[in-house]
Structure formats: structure tokens, C-alpha cells
Amino acid sequence: MVTKYIKAFSNLKKTNKKGFAVLFDPDELEINKIENLADLCNESSVDYIFIGGSIMLSNHLDECIQKFKQHSSIPIILFPGSPSQISKYADALFYLSLISGRNPELLIGAHVVSAPFVKNSGLEIIPTGYMIIDGGSPTTVSYMSHSSPIPHDKKDIAVCTAMAGEMQGKKVIYMDAGSGAKNPISNEMIEAVSKNIDIPLIAGGGIKSASEAIVKCKAGADIIVVGNAIENETSLIKELSVAIHQF
Ligand code: 1GP
């Protein structure tokens, strides 16, 4: 099994360097704007492009990824809301188990149904413990997953969930306050989780500025993901990247 990205993530944690990922929702992407977006990501030294969303109304995931690939060599990692969001044109797949929830479909059910397809996709599979944290307002991911987020101030629950995920064999923990969250995950929770696991920690949801990204890095996030804020203001990509790569 190929583990190129798993190794790269682990290396960030080992060396205390930080990675920057931009998240694009396929429904928000316009094909004719991808070249510009890819140029911006290239110029800003973005480390990873994540693509996915809780739901997908559009039918152009393959086309979006192929267009990015024409203009950029930044790795594209799928962040799928469902097995229908898998594309062989990407580089890797976050194989998400929603370990903060108790919905069996998102812990194992959807995985069983899609296993042969995923295995033959040629993608690097990244076993991921996915944890939704309350970000102060209901988010699409929380509604769609039929699961309650971990309360924002219950860092012990987050720590135990992440530890359990690691012991189950997940290679990365992705803590998410949900796209467009009012409040990002607290520094205290990120710090507590990061200290208690040896696998890399991805944090996202509601991060809107370089200064917020910096504090999340200092707290222990290894990769920072930003989606909404850069969709609204693409010039932020450069600013966030400089801030995150100072570590
Ligand atoms: C959501 O973590 C991502 O799954 C990013 O969230 O869109 O709020 O940046 P934002």
C-alpha cells in the first residue's frame, strides 16, 4: 500500500513543521475559474488541495480535478461527504470514519458498500478519524451525518476520541468545526488532542485569518484547512500560507 501522504503528514508532526491545505467544494467551483485558482495556489505554495463537501449537487468532480491537474502539481486529496465523491484523477482519499458520531453508516456502512471501488481506485487511502466539534452554529456536516458534534469545551471527550481513533489504526485525525463554523476549534482542545496522539492532526472549520491559523498551529495542529474564507477572498491564500509556513 502506498503511504506517501501519510508519511508526509507524519513528517510534519515529527519536525514541528506545518502544512496548509485549501478546501474547495465542487459545487462552488466554476471550471473556467480553476486555472486562476490553481495559479494562486501555486504562487502561494499551498501544500494540499482538498476537494469535497457534505453534499454535491454538481456533476463535475472529475472535470474540476483534471482542470487543477492541468495547471498545478499540488497534490489533490478527496475529502468526500459520500462514496459518490470519489475520483480516480485525485492523488489520495481521506478514508473518513466519523468517530465523534455514533452513526454506523459513517463508521463502517458506507465503507463496506464502496470498498471494492475504493480499493481499485488507485488512490492512496488515508485512514482518517474524523471528528466534528461544535463550532457555535449548526453546520451542514452535523445535519447530514445525523450526529451531534463534540461540545466545544469538552476537550477530554475529544482527547479520548482521538486516542481511540489512533489505537484503532487511523493514520490521521481530522478535527472539524464544520465549514463556515462561527467559531473555530478552541486552542485548548487542539493542544490537548495534539499532545495525546502520535499521529498528525488536521484542524479546520471557521478559520478566517492568518492570525487564527497561527494560533491553531501553535496549539498543535499539523495541517490547517481553510475553505470558506478563501472562497470569499482568494488573496487570503497567500497570507495564510506565509503565516503557516513560518513554522
Ligand atoms: C470544513 O474544515 C473545513 O470541513 C474547512 O472549513 O470552510 O470553514 O474553512 P471552512
Residues whose N, C-alpha, C, O or C-beta is under 5 A from the ligand:
A	BS01	1GP	L23 D176 G178 S179 G180 A181 G204 G205 G206 I207 V225 V226 G227 N228 A229
